[in-house]
Amino acid sequence: MKAVVMTRQGGPEVMEFAERPEPVPGPGEALIEIAAAGVNFMDIGVRHGTAWTEMPNPKILGVEGAGRVMSVGHGVENVRPGERVAWVYAPGSYSERAAIPADALVRIPDEIDDRMAAAVMMQGLTASHFATDFYPVQAGDIALVHAAAGGLGLLLTQVIKLRGGHVIGRVSSAGKVAIAQEAGADHVIVDTEGQFAKKAVRLSDGEGVHVVYDGSGPTTFQGSLDALRISGTFCWYGPVLGGPGPIDIMQLPKSIKIGYAVFFHHIRTPELLRSRSARLFDWIIDGKLKIRIGGEYPLAEAANAHADMESRTTTGKLLLIP
């Protein structure tokens, strides 16, 4: 079968479309014919060498996707051959086929196609965690969402609005404003220099926002602090762009709460994975959550997808199609 492997750490040029051995499902695994694989910043982090360092090269990239069960290994009872399934974390998803632990799979409803299912798993579950677990948004809360026109930002904005919150979105160019507004952002700030805080405070009646969701790296950290109100909450995520450096807790302003949100805590058991995924699917079926697929690439062009994502010019979710 064909798969996308990284041969060493580096830029997109280290990715190769290569022949790999056919996977065989072991006990507790299912063999999946992959219909679509999601592209995530996590994959770029792996390529840069910030994750999966214990796995030798060459290794197959990708963790998210959707497809059809071809066969199952011993002891698998929750999925059957022929069923369509999706997953949020299964290393080696940039491939035509993969053997995936059955407990990591969720069934896809008939109303949702494979591309949509692959596009919502990682970013949808992350958005759900941020707005319902890490900081349970309440009616009337004001949230500042960075990268509001990206795949995660668009879904996070919609989940916040579903819970009755208001959204101030930050985007990097004027061309992304309408996309963020279409997802429900009440206000959109165009900013590339980290000079957004004063506008966010002004748009929140001079008090500052209740919560800020920031995965944009160190350049926005201070601005996000400044945008918060007294006792506000800072949700930090996104390890690929790096952290803000050492923090003196005695210098944190306005009694704020700050934390690092990890989506795995939202789906830490197979039961939670299935229930959280089912809620996402229900929102999509009911028309409450809209998925924007910003680009589809042949599997062989995964390097182009990575280059486009790193350029920060894309919007919505990027997919690879075997």
HELIX and SHEET records of a PDB file:
HELIX    1   1 PRO A   12  VAL A   14  5                                   3    
HELIX    2   2 PHE A   41  HIS A   48  1                                   8    
HELIX    3   3 ALA A  102  ALA A  104  5                                   3    
HELIX    4   4 ASP A  114  HIS A  129  1                                  16    
HELIX    5   5 PHE A  130  PHE A  134  3                                   5    
HELIX    6   6 GLY A  151  LEU A  162  1                                  12    
HELIX    7   7 ALA A  174  LYS A  176  5                                   3    
HELIX    8   8 VAL A  177  GLU A  182  1                                   6    
HELIX    9   9 ALA A  197  LEU A  203  1                                   7    
HELIX   10  10 PRO A  218  THR A  220  5                                   3    
HELIX   11  11 PHE A  221  ALA A  227  1                                   7    
HELIX   12  12 PRO A  239  LEU A  241  5                                   3    
HELIX   13  13 ILE A  249  GLN A  251  5                                   3    
HELIX   14  14 PHE A  263  ILE A  267  5                                   5    
HELIX   15  15 PRO A  270  ILE A  285  1                                  16    
HELIX   16  16 LEU A  299  GLU A  301  5                                   3    
HELIX   17  17 ALA A  302  GLU A  310  1                                   9    
SHEET    1   A 3 MET A  15  GLU A  19  0                                        
SHEET    2   A 3 LYS A   2  MET A   6 -1                                        
SHEET    3   A 3 LYS A  59  ILE A  60 -1                                        
SHEET    1   B 5 ARG A  97  PRO A 101  0                                        
SHEET    2   B 5 GLU A  29  GLY A  38 -1                                        
SHEET    3   B 5 GLU A  64  VAL A  72 -1                                        
SHEET    4   B 5 ARG A  84  TRP A  87 -1                                        
SHEET    5   B 5 LEU A 105  ARG A 107 -1                                        
SHEET    1   C 4 ARG A  97  PRO A 101  0                                        
SHEET    2   C 4 GLU A  29  GLY A  38 -1                                        
SHEET    3   C 4 LYS A 317  ILE A 321 -1                                        
SHEET    4   C 4 ILE A 293  PRO A 298  1                                        
SHEET    1   D 6 HIS A 187  VAL A 190  0                                        
SHEET    2   D 6 HIS A 166  VAL A 171  1                                        
SHEET    3   D 6 ILE A 142  VAL A 145  1                                        
SHEET    4   D 6 VAL A 209  ASP A 214  1                                        
SHEET    5   D 6 LEU A 228  TRP A 236  1                                        
SHEET    6   D 6 LYS A 257  TYR A 260  1                                        
END                                                                             
